[in-house]
Amino acid sequence: ALEEWWSEQQKKIKKRYDIVVISRFHKVKRIDRLVKIVRKVRDKVPGVLACIIGSGPELEHIKNMSFSLGLKRNIHFFDQVAGDEVYDYWENDTISSIILKT
């Protein structure tokens, strides 16, 4: 019941993300580059907001990297999002990406 309520609350909060990325967190995906790009963008656009959706062995490393670069407010991480909810994130974004490199 609590999970359903939380999911409904998240749907009501329509955050506008400038960058939305869906990827598995693995070294080959180079999510670390995305984090560095967000930092450079943030230097010129302080309110830039990125959303990275995915899971994998590099997730904690990438989270720690983003926090150490001072991007805690600029990058939001979501481990799993239901397929139909993905469109809610993409609805108002500026840049979308699905990283397909294997």
Secondary structure, 3 states (H helix, E strand, C coil): CHHHHHHHHHHHCCCCCCEEEECCCCHHHCHHHHHHHHHHHHHHCCCCCEEEECCCCCHHHHHHHHHHCCCCCCEEEECCCCHHHHHHHHCCCCEEEECCCC
